[in-house]
Amino acid sequence: MDYETAYAAINLGVLPAWLLLFFAPGSGLTKRLVHSGLYPAAYGTLYTVLLVRAMFFGVSAEDAGMASVAEVAAFFSHPNGVLLGWAHYLVFDLFVGAWIARDGARRAVARWKLVPCLFFTLMVGPLGLLLYIVVRKFSTEASLALEEN
């Protein structure tokens, strides 16, 4: 397996989904591709293949494991482990981004507030989620305050 090509392919593979979330969040195409579970199924399958290769076919560093920091570091020192971890990050960040888009739309959070949350979720997952949680709290409270007056 050419690991560099695989890395580029899995990165490029999520790009259409993110572009749809940014530029066409309410479109039917976004609903069919991003919100349908297609991406988690595809990347979950890739993850499973990479995991099986590591666990049962020796495509891993010799002292790799999950019982200690040293074993986890060894696991991710092999290109298969790096792709496995990267696929994990990509699918979960996209899943969170899709949830942010749906939840923000349902709560009528202004689109201009969602875009930075989506960007940070794409780039540094948990920070984007944290930002959205803060934005959502203040947007919801502001909406509720306006409704009460």
N, C-alpha and C positions, 0 to 999 in steps of 0.2 A: 504494500500500500504506500502510495506517495502521500506522506503526512501533510506536506505543505499544500498540495492540491486539495486534499480533504478539508484542511483548515479553511482555505479560501472558499471552498464550496459551501461549507456549513455557515460561514459568515454571510456570504451572498444570499444563501437560501432564506434567511430571515429578513433580509432587507425589504423585499416587497411588502411583507406584512407590516413592518414599521412604517413604510411610506404610506400605506393605506390608513394606518391609525393616525398619522399626522395630517394627511391631506384629504382623505375621504372617509372620515370616521363613521358616517352614517350610511354609506353606500351599501347596496346589496352585495357587491363583490367583497367588501370588508366583512360583512356578516357571514358570507359563505366560506371565505378563506381563513379569516383571523379568529372569528368568534365561534367557529364550528367545531373546533377540536382537531382539525386537520393538522395543524402545526404541532401540537403536543403529541399526536399520534406518530407523525413522521419522525420528529426528533426523539421521541421516546423509543421508537424502533431502532434508530441509529445508536442511541445510548445503550440499549440492550445488547446490540451486536458488539459494541466496543467493550462492554462489561464482560460478556461471555468470552470474548477473545482474551481479556486480561485474566479472568478467573480460571478458565478451563483449557486455554491453548497457550499459556505461557507468554502472551504478548504483553509483557510487563517487566518492570525492573525486578531483579532477583530478590531483593529484600522488601518488596512492596507489601503493604497490608493496610489495615485500618485501626490497629490496636494501639498505635503510638504516633506521635508527631513525626518521628523519624520514618516510620513505615509509610505514612501518608505522603510525606515529602518524597520518598523513593517511588511511590506509586505515580506521582505526578511528574517525576523526572523522566519518565518514558513517554515518547510521543503519543502512544495509544492512550495513556492516562491523561495527558494534556487534552487530547480531543474529547475524551470522555467527560472530563470536567468542564470543558468549554461548551460542549453540547448541553450539559446540565444547566450552566449559566444562561445560555441563549434561550432555551425553552422556558425556563422559569421567569426570566426577565420579560419575555414576550407575553407569557401568560399573565403576569402582573400588569404589564402595559395594556393588554386587552381589557383586563378587569377595570383599570383606571378609566379607560375610555368609556366603558359601559356604565360604570358607577357615576362618573362625572356627568354623562349625558342624562342619566336617570335623575340625578340631583340638580340638574340645570346649572352645573358649575360652568362659568364662562370659559369658552374655548381657549382664550388667551392665557387663562390660568392653567389649563390642562397641558398645553404644549410644553412648557418647561418641565413639568412632572414627567411627561412621556420621554422627553429628551434625556433627563437624568436617569430614568429607569432603563433606557436603552444603553446608556454609557456606564452607569455605576448603580445598577439595580436597586439595592436597598435604600440608597439616598433618594432616588426618585420616588420610591414608595413612601418614605418618610415625608418628603415634601408634599406629596399628594394628601397624606393624612392631615397635615397641618392646613393645607389649602382647603380641603374639604370641611374641616372643623370650622374655620372662619367663614367660608362661603355659606355653609349651612346655617350657622348662627346669624350671619347677616341677612340671609333670606328669611329666616324665622322672625327676626326683629322687624323686617319690613312688613311681613304679613300681619304682625300683631298691631302695627300702627295704623 
